[in-house]
Amino acid sequence: MPDGAWDREVDFLVAGAGPGGMTAALVAALEGLNVLICEKSEQVGGTGATSAGTLWIPENSQSRDAGYIDSANEAGAYLDALIGDGGDARRDAFLAHGPKVIDDLVARTDLQFVACGQHPDYRNNLPGAALSGRAIIPEAFDGRLLGREFRRVRPPIDEFMLFGGMMVGKIDIARLLGRYRSLSNFAHSIKLLLRYFGDRLRFSRGTRLVMGNALVARLFHSLRKNGVPILFGAALRDLVAEDGRITGAVIETGDGVINVRARNGVVLSTGGFAHNEKYRSAFMPDPTPARSMAVAENTGDGLEIGERFGAMVTADRAGSGGLWTPVSVTRRKDGSTGLYPHIILDRAKPGLIAVNSAGRRFVNEGVSYHDFVEAMFRSNEVVPTIPAYLICDAQFVAKYGIGIIHPGTRNFAPFERSGYSTSGVTIEALAEKLSIEPSALADTVRRHNRFAAEGSDPDFGKGDTELNRFNGDPEHGPNPCLGQIAVSPFVAVEVWPAELGCSAGLATTADGQVTDRNDTPVKGLYACGNDMGSIMAGTYPGPGTTLGPAMVFGYQAAMHAAHTRTD
Ligand SMILES: Cc1cc2nc3c(=O)[nH]c(=O)nc-3n(C[C@H](O)[C@H](O)[C@H](O)COP(=O)(O)OP(=O)(O)OC[C@H]3O[C@@H](n4cnc5c(N)ncnc54)[C@H](O)[C@@H]3O)c2cc1C
């Protein structure tokens, strides 16, 4: 790139305004660099805006202050047991720096976190696993602080909002459902509703932001306070290298292509390869799952562009390329389809089973969303299990809801008409509609109901782990995760695998520097978030498995770029 040919010159260029990229940009600005973000869409937040916003940060100080003692060494032992002792320097750096990164962000920015308290690791029977103290969530954020720029925060998925625009977190859901059980629940529910309907007089959706939306809005707010510009509708298309170092990038904007010089380097944080067929078929199980929870803009640009400059894309050790959740397919009011992730609200509750096309259970339904889908993949090798079916009865739906069918629902006809669920007056009638052998499904339900009466599940152990019970119903006995499926009509919801995040990605150092086939850093090139190969190697240790590392390595990359000599 000849001198004078740059359209713009900065110290540090960040491609992608998700949680990873925004953290890198914010930290670089705080360290004194002149930073620019280019964001392909018209809004910040990426998939992060639609997420639950939980971060897995072992030994974090927010939990310690709340009285939950944890140890990063124990967490290391847990990861060794789960992943295998890979001797990964990035894993060590994550454990060593994670709490300090969060503390520094809290001290210097508008990011604020709350300890989740009890929130079991997802394989809580392994050595080193914790039942509490590792997960933190962002504090709720008042979107009104952004003024007109609130429109720049990507909204959550429709399926996660009430009344077409009201966000509720896990605690809100419990209080709304129990609104007649206590005065304080009732008062909280009324407050939420008044705030929401007041907001709608001025804004396109509610401004009380929680979960991932609070996380990205807080990052955006801090970026604005620190004067970091964001080019919207601006996609990274290429990099520029001079003397073996990345010194700039080519960005496609609505006004044409611009060349941006980035003296201290470029961060690839374009959210991974979710919508890139080539990488999906290379790294994901066969047949390649078609559905993804990632935003449509995440088309693997960071990986493809990085590869052109010597970067290496690595498969994860587990070989499934993604961090998974079962999803049901919804039909939205505008006729488009959406995906509802069955993360925590229904599968572990008493009175629900998951079956394959043979009408047989194949998994402990209360395992983590990732482990549930891994079980679908394994079962599918023997008998078609994609899709699988969540089966329950009318009583279950009335009490807990299933997917987008809210608790209290008694009329399933609209859901059946839209194709969301299938109902049957008997289990056999339901099975016939699903093209499952009726006697097989009836046998499965009978066997399960016997286990429910006895309070233990010798086939799959539903209710045996702390994680199962955490998501079960503590008021139900003898087993909080096992209940009768007996009250007609019976209901089925079809579920498919979809990834919440990619786990295959660019190889990097512990500083977030992208590396080549010889493990040598590509100078001036960094990656974080889902563009970086997951340090968890395709496993899902606990709540916040992707956002914790995304923010820690965004931070690491910015620190490296800010404090390493470029000449
Ligand atoms: C329902 C749901 C719940 C989840 N809950 C959690 C949770 O609680 N904890 C957790 O750890 N993880 C969770 N996840 C996963 C998490 O949201 C993602 O792993 C995370 O957002 C990845 O961050 P990122 O910054 O890499 O990418 P993203 O958040 O997807 O951001 C990438 C950004 O890059 C932009 N972009 C793409 N291409 C370009 C380009 N060429 N140039 C410029 N910009 C580009 C995109 O428009 C986007 O804004 C959840 C996901 C979903 C869907």
The ligand as an SDF file (V2000), in Angstrom:
LIG
                    3D

 53 58  0  0  0  0  0  0  0  0999 V2000
  -29.7330  -17.6590   22.7130 C   0  0  0  0  0  0  0  0  0  0  0  0
  -28.2540  -17.6030   22.9910 C   0  0  0  0  0  0  0  0  0  0  0  0
  -27.8040  -17.6010   24.3000 C   0  0  0  0  0  0  0  0  0  0  0  0
  -26.4410  -17.5550   24.5520 C   0  0  0  0  0  0  0  0  0  0  0  0
  -26.0470  -17.4400   25.8400 N   0  0  0  0  0  0  0  0  0  0  0  0
  -24.7230  -17.3990   26.1160 C   0  0  0  0  0  0  0  0  0  0  0  0
  -24.2880  -17.2120   27.4660 C   0  0  0  0  0  0  0  0  0  0  0  0
  -25.0770  -16.9740   28.3850 O   0  0  0  0  0  0  0  0  0  0  0  0
  -22.9530  -17.2660   27.7010 N   0  0  0  0  0  0  0  0  0  0  0  0
  -22.0450  -17.4760   26.7050 C   0  0  0  0  0  0  0  0  0  0  0  0
  -20.8520  -17.5680   26.9950 O   0  0  0  0  0  0  0  0  0  0  0  0
  -22.4270  -17.5730   25.4060 N   0  0  0  0  0  0  0  0  0  0  0  0
  -23.7390  -17.5180   25.0970 C   0  0  0  0  0  0  0  0  0  0  0  0
  -24.1400  -17.5710   23.7860 N   0  0  0  0  0  0  0  0  0  0  0  0
  -23.1110  -17.5830   22.7270 C   0  0  0  0  0  0  0  0  0  0  0  0
  -22.5540  -16.1540   22.5050 C   0  0  0  0  0  0  0  0  0  0  0  0
  -23.6040  -15.2460   22.2710 O   0  0  0  0  0  0  0  0  0  0  0  0
  -21.5760  -16.0820   21.3250 C   0  0  0  0  0  0  0  0  0  0  0  0
  -20.6280  -17.1070   21.4420 O   0  0  0  0  0  0  0  0  0  0  0  0
  -20.8640  -14.7250   21.3380 C   0  0  0  0  0  0  0  0  0  0  0  0
  -21.7950  -13.7030   21.0690 O   0  0  0  0  0  0  0  0  0  0  0  0
  -19.7190  -14.6550   20.3400 C   0  0  0  0  0  0  0  0  0  0  0  0
  -19.1780  -13.3660   20.4060 O   0  0  0  0  0  0  0  0  0  0  0  0
  -18.4150  -12.7530   19.1540 P   0  0  0  0  0  0  0  0  0  0  0  0
  -18.0050  -11.3850   19.5720 O   0  0  0  0  0  0  0  0  0  0  0  0
  -17.3810  -13.6890   18.6950 O   0  0  0  0  0  0  0  0  0  0  0  0
  -19.5020  -12.7300   17.9760 O   0  0  0  0  0  0  0  0  0  0  0  0
  -20.8840  -11.9820   17.7950 P   0  0  0  0  0  0  0  0  0  0  0  0
  -21.4770  -11.6590   19.0980 O   0  0  0  0  0  0  0  0  0  0  0  0
  -21.7160  -12.7910   16.8830 O   0  0  0  0  0  0  0  0  0  0  0  0
  -20.4590  -10.6370   17.0360 O   0  0  0  0  0  0  0  0  0  0  0  0
  -19.8600  -10.6860   15.7680 C   0  0  0  0  0  0  0  0  0  0  0  0
  -20.0890   -9.3550   15.0600 C   0  0  0  0  0  0  0  0  0  0  0  0
  -19.2650   -9.3080   13.8830 O   0  0  0  0  0  0  0  0  0  0  0  0
  -20.0060   -8.7160   12.8230 C   0  0  0  0  0  0  0  0  0  0  0  0
  -19.3780   -9.1120   11.5490 N   0  0  0  0  0  0  0  0  0  0  0  0
  -19.4780  -10.2840   10.8760 C   0  0  0  0  0  0  0  0  0  0  0  0
  -18.6930  -10.2540    9.7820 N   0  0  0  0  0  0  0  0  0  0  0  0
  -18.0820   -9.0400    9.7490 C   0  0  0  0  0  0  0  0  0  0  0  0
  -17.1550   -8.4260    8.8620 C   0  0  0  0  0  0  0  0  0  0  0  0
  -16.6780   -9.0400    7.7700 N   0  0  0  0  0  0  0  0  0  0  0  0
  -16.7360   -7.1740    9.1500 N   0  0  0  0  0  0  0  0  0  0  0  0
  -17.2110   -6.4900   10.2440 C   0  0  0  0  0  0  0  0  0  0  0  0
  -18.1170   -7.0380   11.1040 N   0  0  0  0  0  0  0  0  0  0  0  0
  -18.5090   -8.3130   10.8700 C   0  0  0  0  0  0  0  0  0  0  0  0
  -21.4140   -9.2200   13.0570 C   0  0  0  0  0  0  0  0  0  0  0  0
  -22.3590   -8.4050   12.4050 O   0  0  0  0  0  0  0  0  0  0  0  0
  -21.5140   -9.1650   14.5830 C   0  0  0  0  0  0  0  0  0  0  0  0
  -21.9960   -7.9070   15.0240 O   0  0  0  0  0  0  0  0  0  0  0  0
  -25.4900  -17.5710   23.4950 C   0  0  0  0  0  0  0  0  0  0  0  0
  -25.9510  -17.5560   22.1740 C   0  0  0  0  0  0  0  0  0  0  0  0
  -27.3230  -17.5420   21.9210 C   0  0  0  0  0  0  0  0  0  0  0  0
  -27.7820  -17.4900   20.5090 C   0  0  0  0  0  0  0  0  0  0  0  0
  1  2  1  0
  2  3  1  0
  2 52  2  0
  3  4  2  0
  4  5  1  0
  4 50  1  0
  5  6  2  0
  6  7  1  0
  6 13  1  0
  7  8  2  0
  7  9  1  0
  9 10  1  0
 10 11  2  0
 10 12  1  0
 12 13  2  0
 13 14  1  0
 14 15  1  0
 14 50  1  0
 15 16  1  0
 16 17  1  0
 16 18  1  0
 18 19  1  0
 18 20  1  0
 20 21  1  0
 20 22  1  0
 22 23  1  0
 23 24  1  0
 24 25  2  0
 24 26  1  0
 24 27  1  0
 27 28  1  0
 28 29  2  0
 28 30  1  0
 28 31  1  0
 31 32  1  0
 32 33  1  0
 33 34  1  0
 33 48  1  0
 34 35  1  0
 35 36  1  0
 35 46  1  0
 36 37  1  0
 36 45  1  0
 37 38  2  0
 38 39  1  0
 39 40  1  0
 39 45  2  0
 40 41  1  0
 40 42  2  0
 42 43  1  0
 43 44  2  0
 44 45  1  0
 46 47  1  0
 46 48  1  0
 48 49  1  0
 50 51  2  0
 51 52  1  0
 52 53  1  0
M  END
$$$$
